[in-house]
Structure formats: C-alpha cells, structure tokens
C-alpha cells in the first residue's frame, strides 16, 4: 500500500505544502521532514518540474511564484462572494432536477455538489460521496447517504486515500456530479487538491450514465494544478450565464453539452431557473 497511487498523491501534497511554506527546499531536509528517502523526494520534484511548478537546482528546488494556485475551500455565504454562492445554488437546484427516483449517484467533495441535498425532495435516492460535510447536513429522509470512508483531508474535510477508492470500486452509479477547481478544453477537469484527483477519476469511471460537471462561471476556462480527467470523460457542464463565450463554444465543439442557468443575486429556494442552449 506504501506505493499506491493515493499514498503517492498524499506524499506529493505534503511536499507541495512544504514548498509553499519554505519557497525553496533542499532534498535531504525535505526527506527528513517527510520521513522518506532523498530518492523519493527527487522523483517527486522531477514530476513537479514537468508540471512547471518548481525550478530545480543542485540538491533541491524552489517553487515558481504564482504557479501553485490556492485551494478552493468549502463555500459559505460569509466566506465567499454572494454572487458565487448564488450561482452554486442555482446550479445545484437545476442539477437536482436531473436526479430520478431510484437513482444511485456519485457526488464528490465540492461545496456545489453538497448543495444538491437542499433540492432533493420526494425521491428515493442513494448518494455515495467522499464529502464528510454530508454528515449531519439536512436532507430529505428518502435520501440515503453513503460515505466512502478513508483518510480526512483536513482543509476541505474530504475523504481520500486507498480505502475511499476501494469503496468506489464496489459501486456502479447511475449519474455522477463533480465539482471542479477548473474546467477547460486544454486543461481538462482540474482541482487544487492532488489526493482528490484519484477519487474524482474513479467516480467517473464507475458511473454507468451521465457525468455532470457543476461549475460556477469563474471556474470555466480556468486551470488548476492537478488533473482529474480529460474533457471527454464528461457528458455535460452545468454552469451559469456569463461564462467565457469562447471557452463555452470550445467545449461544445468537443461534444460537451453545456447548460447555462440564469441566476439572480439573493436567489430564493423556490426559484426555478431556465436553461439557455
């Protein structure tokens, strides 16, 4: 298990955190701090160099300024701009309407997908998620929630690692709803948290029906550091009106259905958004 993909991602995330804190590191010190061999640190730094995150020098590396994007933390009305919150509510409301009675769905750790629970009423649905924030989140009693289990990635309260991946291999879902750090034709489906990429990828792989990306307009055309999947792994993007027109057209040209939802700031829970094709 030491060399599993999830263990590698976790180690690399720790190395990135060290780089972010220190800006410049030497291999031996980093190896000591992370309790791994210098060879392992050098191998990870080579990966980061190919991703244009670091500049190597003899015996170490320095973080290239501006390349490591900030993590997208769970959204609250107080912690994010109202416009972003309202877009996510409108997107979740529309997406919930796509879920049918009897569906089993995958829902990843994003704040937008969690909001699906606000709008799922009167349907018997099984939700499989790696979002530990789903514990205690108010929802219709007809909705059953299954947590993947796994290690908790503290800053986002997401469940990651080999245990979570193993749970997903035992389930086939009818639909999959993925929140993202960024989506573009060139960059694919990306996130700011490396260990979550394997979870997102497995959810898409184990989905037998449509895979939906839920993304506010600020995420469309944006690229984060870590790839969950290329663009052809999804069927539909649900966003709001106002996203970059060129990027929207690029996505459609690559056979991604794009649904654009009008939204209003300070939306009410009863508003029914229309779509623009």
Secondary structure, 3 states (H helix, E strand, C coil): CCCCHHHHHHHHHHHHHHHHHHCEEEHHHHHHHHCCCHHHHHHHHHHHHHCCCEEEECCEEEECCCCCCCCCCCCCCCCCCHHHHHHHHHHHHHHHCCCCCCCEEEECCCHHHHHHHHCCCCCCEEEEECEHHHCCCCCCCCEEEEECCCEEECCCCEEECHHHHHHHHCCCECEEEEECCEEECCCEEEECCHHHHHHHHHHHHCECCCEEEECCHHHECCCCCEEEECHHHCCEEEEECCCCHHHHHHHHHCCCEEEEECCCCCCCCCCCCCEEC
